Amino acid sequence: MASTVVLVAVFVLDLVAFALAVAAEQRRNTAKIVTGSDNKRYCQYDSDIATGLGVGALLFLLVSHLLIMAVSRCLCCGKGLRPSASRAWAIALFITTWVFFLIAEICLLAGSVRNAYHTKYRTMLSESPPSCETLRKGIFGAGAAFTVLTGIVSELYYVIFSNANEAPSPYSRDSGIRMGNL
């Protein structure tokens, strides 16, 4: 039977990761062009907190996924699952959870790295203004969405895996041939 403690722990970790990713989306860098004392224009960026929030979401999602994989022994280690519909679903959900997890981690990592990037060059007042590049809207949002999908699918995977792991063997019935004396 699936452990309630594991399910609650994974839910809480995924919920924190989701909240951090949403907060990172809301707190993305913005930039404005300012003129310095040397008559050069440059980009002035506001708070860089979204990078830390994105990295935090990435780490909480990583811990959540590692916990599920450790408890289920990553489906590959330990005793094999008995042939059943639960085993087929467990394998399909295992693959799906890894795909969603990788997409979420890539979105959160790319968003954090891109959000931390600040252009450094300056231009003279007579030249065109500098390009103040910032993170596109929706990168952390996509990471948050895939965090939710990863959480749902990984918990479903763990429950189905537990059912498949504890199912009675379909070949455990009596063969009908006795080899000893009664």
C-alpha positions as CSV (number, residue, x, y, z in Angstrom):
1,M,0.0,0.0,0.0
2,A,1.2,3.5,-0.8
3,S,2.6,5.4,2.2
4,T,0.5,8.4,3.2
5,V,3.6,10.1,4.6
6,V,5.4,9.9,1.3
7,L,2.3,11.2,-0.6
8,V,1.9,14.1,1.8
9,A,5.6,15.0,1.7
10,V,5.7,14.9,-2.1
11,F,2.5,17.0,-2.2
12,V,3.9,19.6,0.1
13,L,7.3,19.8,-1.8
14,D,5.5,20.1,-5.1
15,L,3.2,22.8,-3.7
16,V,6.1,24.8,-2.5
17,A,7.9,24.4,-5.9
18,F,4.7,25.5,-7.7
19,A,4.3,28.6,-5.4
20,L,8.0,29.6,-5.9
21,A,7.7,29.2,-9.7
22,V,4.5,31.4,-9.7
23,A,6.3,34.0,-7.5
24,A,9.3,33.9,-9.9
25,E,7.0,34.6,-12.8
26,Q,5.5,37.5,-11.0
27,R,8.8,38.9,-10.0
28,R,10.7,38.7,-13.3
29,N,13.3,41.3,-13.9
30,T,12.3,44.5,-15.6
31,A,14.7,47.1,-17.0
32,K,14.6,50.7,-17.8
33,I,17.1,52.9,-19.7
34,V,18.7,55.6,-17.5
35,T,21.3,58.2,-18.4
36,G,24.4,58.3,-16.3
37,S,26.5,61.2,-15.2
38,D,28.9,60.5,-18.2
39,N,26.1,61.2,-20.7
40,K,25.8,57.5,-21.6
41,R,22.6,55.5,-21.4
42,Y,22.6,52.1,-19.9
43,C,20.1,49.5,-18.6
44,Q,19.1,49.6,-15.0
45,Y,17.6,46.3,-13.8
46,D,15.4,46.0,-10.7
47,S,15.5,43.2,-8.1
48,D,17.0,39.9,-9.1
49,I,14.8,37.9,-6.7
50,A,13.1,35.8,-9.5
51,T,16.4,34.0,-10.1
52,G,16.5,32.8,-6.5
53,L,12.8,31.9,-6.5
54,G,13.3,29.9,-9.8
55,V,16.3,28.0,-8.3
56,G,14.3,27.3,-5.2
57,A,11.4,25.9,-7.2
58,L,13.9,23.8,-9.2
59,L,15.4,22.4,-6.0
60,F,12.1,21.6,-4.3
61,L,10.8,19.8,-7.4
62,L,14.1,17.9,-7.6
63,V,13.8,16.8,-3.9
64,S,10.2,15.7,-4.5
65,H,11.1,13.7,-7.6
66,L,14.1,12.1,-5.9
67,L,11.9,11.1,-3.0
68,I,9.4,9.3,-5.3
69,M,12.2,7.6,-7.2
70,A,13.9,6.5,-4.0
71,V,10.8,5.1,-2.5
72,S,9.9,3.2,-5.7
73,R,13.5,2.3,-6.3
74,C,13.3,4.1,-9.7
75,L,11.2,1.2,-11.1
76,C,14.4,-0.5,-12.3
77,C,16.0,-1.6,-9.0
78,G,14.6,-4.1,-6.5
79,K,12.3,-7.0,-7.3
80,G,10.4,-7.0,-10.6
81,L,6.8,-6.2,-10.8
82,R,4.3,-9.0,-11.5
83,P,2.7,-8.9,-14.9
84,S,-0.6,-7.0,-14.6
85,A,-2.4,-3.9,-15.8
86,S,-1.0,-2.0,-12.8
87,R,2.5,-2.8,-14.0
88,A,1.7,-1.5,-17.5
89,W,0.3,1.7,-16.0
90,A,3.2,2.1,-13.6
91,I,5.7,1.9,-16.5
92,A,3.7,4.4,-18.6
93,L,3.4,6.8,-15.7
94,F,7.1,6.4,-14.8
95,I,8.1,7.5,-18.3
96,T,5.5,10.4,-18.3
97,T,6.6,11.6,-14.9
98,W,10.2,11.8,-16.1
99,V,9.2,13.7,-19.2
100,F,7.2,16.2,-17.3
101,F,9.9,16.5,-14.6
102,L,12.6,17.2,-17.2
103,I,10.5,19.8,-19.0
104,A,9.7,21.6,-15.7
105,E,13.4,21.5,-14.6
106,I,14.5,22.9,-18.0
107,C,12.0,25.7,-17.9
108,L,12.9,26.6,-14.3
109,L,16.7,26.4,-15.0
110,A,16.5,28.4,-18.3
111,G,14.3,31.0,-16.7
112,S,16.6,31.4,-13.7
113,V,19.7,31.7,-15.9
114,R,18.1,34.1,-18.4
115,N,16.6,36.2,-15.6
116,A,20.1,36.6,-14.1
117,Y,21.5,37.9,-17.4
118,H,21.9,41.6,-17.5
119,T,23.3,43.5,-20.5
120,K,26.4,45.4,-19.6
121,Y,27.1,47.8,-22.5
122,R,26.4,51.5,-22.6
123,T,25.7,53.8,-25.5
124,M,26.2,57.6,-26.1
125,L,23.1,59.8,-26.1
126,S,23.3,60.3,-29.9
127,E,23.3,56.6,-30.6
128,S,20.3,54.3,-30.4
129,P,19.3,53.2,-26.9
130,P,20.8,50.0,-25.5
131,S,18.8,46.8,-25.7
132,C,17.6,46.0,-22.2
133,E,16.9,42.3,-22.6
134,T,14.8,40.6,-20.0
135,L,13.2,37.2,-19.6
136,R,10.2,36.5,-21.8
137,K,6.9,36.3,-19.9
138,G,5.7,32.7,-19.4
139,I,8.9,30.7,-18.9
140,F,8.5,30.4,-15.1
141,G,4.8,30.0,-15.7
142,A,5.5,27.0,-18.0
143,G,7.8,25.6,-15.3
144,A,5.0,26.0,-12.7
145,A,2.5,24.2,-15.0
146,F,4.8,21.3,-15.5
147,T,5.5,21.3,-11.8
148,V,1.8,20.6,-11.2
149,L,1.7,18.0,-13.9
150,T,4.9,16.3,-12.5
151,G,3.3,16.3,-9.0
152,I,0.1,14.7,-10.1
153,V,1.7,12.1,-12.3
154,S,4.4,11.2,-9.9
155,E,1.9,10.6,-7.0
156,L,-0.3,8.6,-9.3
157,Y,2.8,6.6,-10.4
158,Y,3.7,5.9,-6.8
159,V,0.2,4.7,-5.9
160,I,0.0,2.5,-9.0
161,F,3.5,1.2,-8.5
162,S,2.6,0.3,-4.9
163,N,-0.5,-1.6,-6.1
164,A,1.5,-3.4,-8.7
165,N,4.3,-4.3,-6.2
166,E,1.8,-5.8,-3.8
167,A,-0.4,-7.6,-6.2
168,P,-0.6,-11.4,-5.9
169,S,1.2,-13.3,-8.6
170,P,-1.1,-14.7,-11.3
171,Y,1.0,-17.9,-11.3
172,S,0.8,-18.7,-7.6
173,R,-2.1,-21.1,-7.8
174,D,-1.7,-24.9,-7.3
175,S,-0.4,-26.7,-10.4
176,G,-2.3,-29.8,-9.5
177,I,0.7,-32.1,-9.7
178,R,1.8,-33.5,-6.3
179,M,5.4,-34.8,-6.0
180,G,5.3,-36.2,-2.5
181,N,3.3,-38.5,-0.3
182,L,0.2,-37.3,1.3
